[in-house]
Amino acid sequence: MTSRSVRPATQVTTVVALAPEVVAALRARLPEVADRVVETIIEEVPSYAGAFSGRMGEVIRNAVQLALGGFLTLATRSDGQAPPKAPAIEGAYQLGRGEARSGRTVEALLAAYRVGARTSWRDMADAAVAAGIEVDELARFAELVFAYIDELSASSVAGHTDELESSGRVRQRNLERLARALLTGAPVDAVTAAAERADWEPPGALTAVVLPESQVSHALTALDPATLHPTDEVPGLPEGHASLLVPGTGSATARRTLLRALRGTDAVVGPAAPWLEVAASHRRAVRCAALDVTGLVDSEEHLAALLLAADPDARADLRARVLAPLADLRPSTAEKLTDTLRSWLLHHGRRDAVAEELFVHAQTVRYRVQQLREVYGDRLEDPAFVLDATLALA
Protein backbone atom coordinates (compact mmCIF):
# COMPACT_ATOMS: atom_id res chain seq x y z
CA MET A 1 0.00 0.00 0.00
CA THR A 2 1.28 3.44 -0.88
CA SER A 3 0.95 6.39 1.47
CA ARG A 4 -2.23 8.39 1.08
CA SER A 5 -2.31 12.18 0.93
CA VAL A 6 -2.43 13.63 4.41
CA ARG A 7 -2.82 17.28 5.24
CA PRO A 8 -1.29 17.95 8.67
CA ALA A 9 -2.64 20.52 11.08
CA THR A 10 0.35 22.72 10.28
CA GLN A 11 2.25 22.88 6.99
CA VAL A 12 5.80 24.15 6.67
CA THR A 13 5.83 27.59 5.04
CA THR A 14 8.49 29.34 7.12
CA VAL A 15 11.81 30.08 5.42
CA VAL A 16 14.97 30.15 7.51
CA ALA A 17 18.22 30.98 5.76
CA LEU A 18 20.69 29.83 8.39
CA ALA A 19 24.25 31.15 8.31
CA PRO A 20 26.87 28.61 7.15
CA GLU A 21 28.50 28.45 10.59
CA VAL A 22 25.13 27.67 12.23
CA VAL A 23 24.44 24.96 9.65
CA ALA A 24 27.86 23.42 10.26
CA ALA A 25 27.30 23.41 14.03
CA LEU A 26 23.89 21.77 13.65
CA ARG A 27 25.13 19.11 11.23
CA ALA A 28 27.94 18.24 13.61
CA ARG A 29 25.37 17.69 16.38
CA LEU A 30 22.89 15.59 14.37
CA PRO A 31 24.15 12.10 15.43
CA GLU A 32 24.25 13.21 19.07
CA VAL A 33 20.77 14.75 18.87
CA ALA A 34 19.36 11.63 17.24
CA ASP A 35 20.80 9.40 19.98
CA ARG A 36 19.43 11.66 22.70
CA VAL A 37 15.98 11.66 21.10
CA VAL A 38 15.98 7.86 21.14
CA GLU A 39 17.19 7.70 24.76
CA THR A 40 14.59 10.21 25.93
CA ILE A 41 11.75 8.39 24.18
CA ILE A 42 12.79 5.13 25.88
CA GLU A 43 12.90 6.90 29.24
CA GLU A 44 9.66 8.87 29.00
CA VAL A 45 7.34 6.67 26.91
CA PRO A 46 7.20 3.24 28.63
CA SER A 47 5.74 1.51 25.56
CA TYR A 48 9.11 2.02 23.83
CA ALA A 49 11.26 0.52 26.59
CA GLY A 50 12.12 -2.54 24.51
CA ALA A 51 11.36 -1.19 21.07
CA PHE A 52 14.86 -0.19 20.01
CA SER A 53 16.37 -3.66 19.86
CA GLY A 54 16.33 -5.76 16.71
CA ARG A 55 15.21 -4.78 13.22
CA MET A 56 12.42 -2.43 14.33
CA GLY A 57 14.90 -0.54 16.47
CA GLU A 58 17.03 0.14 13.41
CA VAL A 59 13.97 1.31 11.48
CA ILE A 60 13.11 3.78 14.24
CA ARG A 61 16.68 5.08 14.57
CA ASN A 62 16.96 5.52 10.81
CA ALA A 63 13.65 7.37 10.75
CA VAL A 64 14.87 9.78 13.45
CA GLN A 65 18.14 10.47 11.62
CA LEU A 66 16.38 10.83 8.26
CA ALA A 67 13.87 13.27 9.77
CA LEU A 68 16.56 15.42 11.37
CA GLY A 69 18.68 15.46 8.22
CA GLY A 70 15.71 16.38 6.08
CA PHE A 71 14.79 19.13 8.48
CA LEU A 72 18.25 20.65 8.38
CA THR A 73 18.16 20.68 4.57
CA LEU A 74 14.80 22.43 4.76
CA ALA A 75 16.18 24.99 7.22
CA THR A 76 19.01 26.02 4.88
CA ARG A 77 16.82 27.11 1.96
CA SER A 78 16.77 30.82 1.28
CA ASP A 79 14.79 30.99 -1.99
CA GLY A 80 11.40 30.21 -0.52
CA GLN A 81 11.24 26.91 -2.40
CA ALA A 82 11.01 23.99 -0.03
CA PRO A 83 13.19 21.02 -0.98
CA PRO A 84 11.51 17.64 -1.53
CA LYS A 85 10.42 16.14 1.78
CA ALA A 86 9.29 12.84 0.30
CA PRO A 87 12.00 10.62 1.87
CA ALA A 88 11.32 11.86 5.40
CA ILE A 89 7.53 11.84 4.93
CA GLU A 90 7.61 8.33 3.48
CA GLY A 91 9.90 7.21 6.29
CA ALA A 92 7.44 8.58 8.85
CA TYR A 93 4.55 6.82 7.09
CA GLN A 94 6.36 3.47 7.14
CA LEU A 95 7.29 4.04 10.77
CA GLY A 96 3.59 4.45 11.61
CA ARG A 97 2.72 1.20 9.84
CA GLY A 98 5.51 -0.62 11.66
CA GLU A 99 4.33 0.70 15.02
CA ALA A 100 0.82 -0.56 14.33
CA ARG A 101 2.21 -4.01 13.46
CA SER A 102 4.20 -3.94 16.72
CA GLY A 103 0.99 -3.37 18.68
CA ARG A 104 1.79 0.14 19.87
CA THR A 105 -1.10 2.57 19.98
CA VAL A 106 -1.31 5.82 18.06
CA GLU A 107 -1.28 7.59 21.45
CA ALA A 108 2.13 6.06 22.22
CA LEU A 109 3.36 7.05 18.75
CA LEU A 110 2.27 10.67 19.19
CA ALA A 111 3.77 10.75 22.69
CA ALA A 112 7.10 9.68 21.16
CA TYR A 113 6.82 12.50 18.62
CA ARG A 114 6.14 15.06 21.36
CA VAL A 115 9.14 13.88 23.34
CA GLY A 116 11.29 13.82 20.20
CA ALA A 117 10.26 17.33 19.19
CA ARG A 118 11.02 18.76 22.63
CA THR A 119 14.39 17.01 22.88
CA SER A 120 15.57 17.82 19.36
CA TRP A 121 14.51 21.46 19.67
CA ARG A 122 16.36 21.90 22.95
CA ASP A 123 19.59 20.41 21.61
CA MET A 124 19.49 22.14 18.22
CA ALA A 125 18.58 25.49 19.78
CA ASP A 126 21.55 25.19 22.14
CA ALA A 127 23.85 24.48 19.19
CA ALA A 128 22.37 27.30 17.09
CA VAL A 129 22.69 29.85 19.90
CA ALA A 130 26.28 28.80 20.57
CA ALA A 131 26.99 29.29 16.85
CA GLY A 132 25.63 32.85 16.96
CA ILE A 133 22.13 32.61 15.48
CA GLU A 134 20.18 35.88 15.55
CA VAL A 135 17.12 36.22 17.82
CA ASP A 136 14.64 36.70 14.98
CA GLU A 137 16.10 33.72 13.15
CA LEU A 138 15.80 31.60 16.33
CA ALA A 139 12.07 32.36 16.50
CA ARG A 140 11.55 31.31 12.88
CA PHE A 141 13.74 28.29 13.52
CA ALA A 142 11.44 27.20 16.37
CA GLU A 143 8.37 27.62 14.17
CA LEU A 144 9.99 25.51 11.47
CA VAL A 145 10.96 22.72 13.89
CA PHE A 146 7.46 22.20 15.25
CA ALA A 147 5.70 22.62 11.90
CA TYR A 148 8.04 20.00 10.42
CA ILE A 149 7.38 17.59 13.30
CA ASP A 150 3.66 18.16 12.78
CA GLU A 151 3.95 17.02 9.16
CA LEU A 152 5.95 13.95 10.11
CA SER A 153 3.57 12.94 12.90
CA ALA A 154 0.58 13.34 10.57
CA SER A 155 2.24 11.02 8.07
CA SER A 156 2.99 8.46 10.80
CA VAL A 157 -0.62 8.56 12.02
CA ALA A 158 -1.75 7.94 8.44
CA GLY A 159 0.56 4.93 8.20
CA HIS A 160 -0.65 3.63 11.56
CA THR A 161 -4.29 4.01 10.50
CA ASP A 162 -3.73 2.36 7.11
CA GLU A 163 -2.04 -0.62 8.76
CA LEU A 164 -4.88 -1.08 11.23
CA GLU A 165 -7.41 -0.80 8.43
CA SER A 166 -5.77 -3.70 6.61
CA SER A 167 -3.96 -6.55 8.35
CA GLY A 168 -3.85 -4.74 11.68
CA ARG A 169 -7.63 -4.68 12.01
CA VAL A 170 -7.84 -8.45 11.68
CA ARG A 171 -5.09 -8.94 14.25
CA GLN A 172 -6.73 -6.50 16.65
CA ARG A 173 -9.98 -8.41 16.45
CA ASN A 174 -8.11 -11.66 17.09
CA LEU A 175 -6.45 -10.09 20.14
CA GLU A 176 -9.83 -9.03 21.49
CA ARG A 177 -11.19 -12.55 21.02
CA LEU A 178 -8.14 -13.94 22.81
CA ALA A 179 -8.70 -11.61 25.76
CA ARG A 180 -12.35 -12.60 26.02
CA ALA A 181 -11.43 -16.29 25.86
CA LEU A 182 -8.99 -15.82 28.72
CA LEU A 183 -11.56 -14.01 30.90
CA THR A 184 -14.48 -16.33 30.23
CA GLY A 185 -12.69 -19.57 31.05
CA ALA A 186 -12.52 -21.03 27.54
CA PRO A 187 -10.78 -24.43 27.20
CA VAL A 188 -6.99 -24.31 27.12
CA ASP A 189 -6.86 -25.61 23.54
CA ALA A 190 -9.19 -22.83 22.39
CA VAL A 191 -7.19 -20.13 24.19
CA THR A 192 -3.90 -21.41 22.79
CA ALA A 193 -5.33 -21.47 19.27
CA ALA A 194 -6.64 -17.91 19.73
CA ALA A 195 -3.16 -16.76 20.76
CA GLU A 196 -1.67 -18.32 17.63
CA ARG A 197 -4.27 -16.70 15.38
CA ALA A 198 -3.53 -13.32 16.96
CA ASP A 199 0.23 -13.81 16.54
CA TRP A 200 0.55 -13.11 20.28
CA GLU A 201 3.45 -14.65 22.22
CA PRO A 202 2.15 -15.80 25.63
CA PRO A 203 4.15 -14.34 28.53
CA GLY A 204 4.95 -16.14 31.76
CA ALA A 205 2.26 -14.22 33.61
CA LEU A 206 -0.53 -11.70 33.11
CA THR A 207 -1.91 -9.11 35.51
CA ALA A 208 -5.50 -7.92 35.23
CA VAL A 209 -6.17 -4.20 35.58
CA VAL A 210 -9.64 -2.67 35.94
CA LEU A 211 -9.96 1.08 35.30
CA PRO A 212 -12.41 3.70 34.01
CA GLU A 213 -12.91 3.57 30.24
CA SER A 214 -11.85 7.22 29.99
CA GLN A 215 -8.36 6.31 31.22
CA VAL A 216 -7.69 3.36 28.90
CA SER A 217 -5.88 5.35 26.19
CA HIS A 218 -3.59 6.99 28.74
CA ALA A 219 -2.79 3.64 30.35
CA LEU A 220 -2.10 1.86 27.05
CA THR A 221 0.44 4.55 26.17
CA ALA A 222 2.45 3.61 29.25
CA LEU A 223 2.03 -0.18 29.21
CA ASP A 224 3.62 -3.09 27.35
CA PRO A 225 2.44 -3.07 23.70
CA ALA A 226 1.40 -6.72 24.12
CA THR A 227 -1.26 -5.70 26.66
CA LEU A 228 -4.67 -7.18 25.81
CA HIS A 229 -7.76 -4.96 25.86
CA PRO A 230 -11.08 -6.82 25.55
CA THR A 231 -13.70 -4.47 24.13
CA ASP A 232 -16.64 -6.88 24.20
CA GLU A 233 -18.73 -7.11 27.34
CA VAL A 234 -16.71 -8.66 30.16
CA PRO A 235 -18.62 -10.58 32.86
CA GLY A 236 -18.71 -8.83 36.24
CA LEU A 237 -17.05 -5.63 35.05
CA PRO A 238 -18.53 -2.46 36.65
CA GLU A 239 -20.37 -0.16 34.25
CA GLY A 240 -18.11 2.48 32.71
CA HIS A 241 -14.98 0.41 33.36
CA ALA A 242 -12.63 -1.56 31.13
CA SER A 243 -10.17 -4.41 31.59
CA LEU A 244 -6.54 -4.67 30.56
CA LEU A 245 -4.39 -7.81 30.71
CA VAL A 246 -0.77 -6.74 31.14
CA PRO A 247 2.17 -9.10 30.46
CA GLY A 248 4.71 -9.45 33.25
CA THR A 249 6.92 -11.88 35.11
CA GLY A 250 5.10 -11.57 38.40
CA SER A 251 8.24 -10.34 40.18
CA ALA A 252 8.19 -7.55 42.76
CA THR A 253 10.19 -5.34 40.40
CA ALA A 254 7.75 -5.90 37.53
CA ARG A 255 4.83 -5.03 39.82
CA ARG A 256 6.46 -1.79 40.95
CA THR A 257 7.08 -0.89 37.30
CA LEU A 258 3.43 -1.58 36.47
CA LEU A 259 2.18 0.55 39.35
CA ARG A 260 4.49 3.42 38.31
CA ALA A 261 3.16 3.22 34.75
CA LEU A 262 -0.41 3.54 36.05
CA ARG A 263 0.21 6.56 38.26
CA GLY A 264 -2.41 9.23 37.75
CA THR A 265 -5.17 6.71 37.01
CA ASP A 266 -7.89 5.12 39.13
CA ALA A 267 -6.81 1.63 38.13
CA VAL A 268 -7.25 -1.43 40.34
CA VAL A 269 -4.40 -3.89 39.83
CA GLY A 270 -5.02 -7.58 40.41
CA PRO A 271 -2.34 -10.15 41.29
CA ALA A 272 0.00 -11.59 38.67
CA ALA A 273 -1.14 -15.02 37.51
CA PRO A 274 -0.01 -17.63 34.97
CA TRP A 275 -1.33 -16.34 31.66
CA LEU A 276 -3.92 -19.10 31.26
CA GLU A 277 -5.25 -18.33 34.77
CA VAL A 278 -5.56 -14.55 34.42
CA ALA A 279 -9.34 -14.81 34.97
CA ALA A 280 -8.55 -15.28 38.68
CA SER A 281 -6.54 -12.04 38.67
CA HIS A 282 -9.43 -10.29 36.94
CA ARG A 283 -11.97 -11.53 39.50
CA ARG A 284 -9.74 -10.24 42.30
CA ALA A 285 -9.42 -6.82 40.64
CA VAL A 286 -13.20 -6.58 40.12
CA ARG A 287 -13.88 -7.48 43.77
CA CYS A 288 -11.32 -4.95 44.91
CA ALA A 289 -12.92 -2.26 42.72
CA ALA A 290 -16.18 -2.92 44.60
CA LEU A 291 -14.51 -1.82 47.86
CA ASP A 292 -14.79 1.80 46.64
CA VAL A 293 -11.15 2.58 47.37
CA THR A 294 -10.14 5.71 45.43
CA GLY A 295 -7.08 6.39 43.28
CA LEU A 296 -4.57 3.79 42.09
CA VAL A 297 -5.24 0.59 44.04
CA ASP A 298 -2.91 -2.40 44.49
CA SER A 299 -5.20 -5.31 45.37
CA GLU A 300 -2.30 -6.96 47.22
CA GLU A 301 -2.61 -4.21 49.84
CA HIS A 302 -6.29 -4.96 50.48
CA LEU A 303 -6.33 -8.73 50.97
CA ALA A 304 -7.90 -8.59 54.43
CA ALA A 305 -10.68 -6.28 53.26
CA LEU A 306 -11.32 -8.59 50.28
CA LEU A 307 -11.50 -11.58 52.57
CA LEU A 308 -13.95 -9.87 54.93
CA ALA A 309 -16.10 -8.71 52.00
CA ALA A 310 -16.19 -12.12 50.31
CA ASP A 311 -19.54 -13.12 51.93
CA PRO A 312 -21.31 -10.06 53.42
CA ASP A 313 -24.28 -12.09 54.67
CA ALA A 314 -22.06 -14.54 56.54
CA ARG A 315 -20.12 -11.67 58.10
CA ALA A 316 -23.36 -9.97 59.20
CA ASP A 317 -24.56 -13.22 60.80
CA LEU A 318 -21.21 -13.65 62.56
CA ARG A 319 -21.33 -10.09 63.89
CA ALA A 320 -24.87 -10.60 65.20
CA ARG A 321 -23.83 -13.79 66.98
CA VAL A 322 -20.72 -12.22 68.53
CA LEU A 323 -22.67 -9.19 69.79
CA ALA A 324 -25.73 -11.13 70.96
CA PRO A 325 -24.72 -10.92 74.70
CA LEU A 326 -24.93 -7.09 74.43
CA ALA A 327 -28.46 -7.07 73.00
CA ASP A 328 -30.19 -6.48 76.34
CA LEU A 329 -28.10 -3.42 77.25
CA ARG A 330 -29.06 0.16 76.48
CA PRO A 331 -28.10 1.01 72.86
CA SER A 332 -25.60 3.69 73.92
CA THR A 333 -23.91 1.28 76.35
CA ALA A 334 -23.88 -1.53 73.79
CA GLU A 335 -22.28 0.79 71.23
CA LYS A 336 -19.49 1.84 73.62
CA LEU A 337 -18.78 -1.74 74.64
CA THR A 338 -18.75 -2.85 70.99
CA ASP A 339 -16.15 -0.19 70.17
CA THR A 340 -14.13 -1.18 73.21
CA LEU A 341 -14.28 -4.89 72.38
CA ARG A 342 -13.12 -4.23 68.81
CA SER A 343 -10.20 -2.05 69.92
CA TRP A 344 -9.28 -4.44 72.75
CA LEU A 345 -9.09 -7.34 70.28
CA LEU A 346 -7.10 -5.44 67.67
CA HIS A 347 -4.63 -4.08 70.26
CA HIS A 348 -4.28 -7.44 72.04
CA GLY A 349 -5.55 -6.06 75.32
CA ARG A 350 -3.06 -3.17 75.59
CA ARG A 351 -5.08 -0.71 77.66
CA ASP A 352 -3.11 2.44 76.77
CA ALA A 353 -3.41 1.76 73.02
CA VAL A 354 -7.16 1.21 73.39
CA ALA A 355 -7.54 4.44 75.38
CA GLU A 356 -5.59 6.39 72.75
CA GLU A 357 -7.70 5.04 69.87
CA LEU A 358 -11.02 5.67 71.64
CA PHE A 359 -9.95 9.05 73.12
CA VAL A 360 -10.84 7.98 76.66
CA HIS A 361 -8.92 7.57 79.92
CA ALA A 362 -7.18 4.27 80.61
CA GLN A 363 -9.37 3.86 83.71
CA THR A 364 -12.43 4.09 81.48
CA VAL A 365 -11.04 1.30 79.35
CA ARG A 366 -10.46 -0.78 82.45
CA TYR A 367 -14.06 -0.26 83.55
CA ARG A 368 -15.48 -1.16 80.16
CA VAL A 369 -13.35 -4.29 79.84
CA GLN A 370 -14.61 -5.34 83.24
CA GLN A 371 -18.16 -4.92 81.93
CA LEU A 372 -17.28 -7.04 78.91
CA ARG A 373 -15.90 -9.78 81.15
CA GLU A 374 -19.12 -9.77 83.12
CA VAL A 375 -21.13 -10.20 79.91
CA TYR A 376 -18.91 -12.62 78.01
CA GLY A 377 -17.20 -14.46 80.85
CA ASP A 378 -14.47 -16.93 79.85
CA ARG A 379 -15.22 -16.53 76.15
CA LEU A 380 -12.87 -13.53 76.03
CA GLU A 381 -10.03 -16.01 76.62
CA ASP A 382 -11.31 -18.60 74.11
CA PRO A 383 -9.17 -18.48 70.90
CA ALA A 384 -12.13 -19.54 68.74
CA PHE A 385 -14.32 -16.71 70.07
CA VAL A 386 -11.47 -14.21 69.77
CA LEU A 387 -11.05 -15.20 66.06
CA ASP A 388 -14.81 -14.91 65.40
CA ALA A 389 -15.02 -11.54 67.14
CA THR A 390 -11.96 -10.18 65.34
CA LEU A 391 -13.35 -11.16 61.91
CA ALA A 392 -16.80 -9.82 62.77
CA LEU A 393 -15.65 -6.44 64.11
CA ALA A 394 -12.47 -5.74 62.08
HELIX and SHEET records of a PDB file:
HELIX    1   1 PRO A   20  GLU A   44  1                                  25    
HELIX    2   2 PRO A   46  TYR A   48  5                                   3    
HELIX    3   3 GLY A   54  ALA A   75  1                                  22    
HELIX    4   4 ALA A   86  ARG A  101  1                                  16    
HELIX    5   5 VAL A  106  ALA A  130  1                                  25    
HELIX    6   6 VAL A  135  GLU A  163  1                                  29    
HELIX    7   7 LEU A  164  GLY A  168  3                                   5    
HELIX    8   8 ARG A  169  LEU A  183  1                                  15    
HELIX    9   9 VAL A  188  ARG A  197  1                                  10    
HELIX   10  10 GLU A  213  GLN A  215  5                                   3    
HELIX   11  11 VAL A  216  ALA A  222  1                                   7    
HELIX   12  12 ALA A  252  ALA A  261  1                                  10    
HELIX   13  13 TRP A  275  GLU A  277  5                                   3    
HELIX   14  14 VAL A  278  ALA A  289  1                                  12    
HELIX   15  15 SER A  299  HIS A  302  5                                   4    
HELIX   16  16 LEU A  303  LEU A  308  1                                   6    
HELIX   17  17 PRO A  312  LEU A  323  1                                  12    
HELIX   18  18 ALA A  324  LEU A  326  5                                   3    
HELIX   19  19 PRO A  331  LEU A  346  1                                  16    
HELIX   20  20 ARG A  351  LEU A  358  1                                   8    
HELIX   21  21 ALA A  362  TYR A  376  1                                  15    
HELIX   22  22 GLY A  377  GLU A  381  5                                   5    
HELIX   23  23 PRO A  383  LEU A  393  1                                  11    
SHEET    1   A 4 HIS A 241  GLY A 248  0                                        
SHEET    2   A 4 ALA A 205  PRO A 212 -1                                        
SHEET    3   A 4 VAL A 268  PRO A 274 -1                                        
SHEET    4   A 4 VAL A 297  ASP A 298  1                                        
END                                                                             
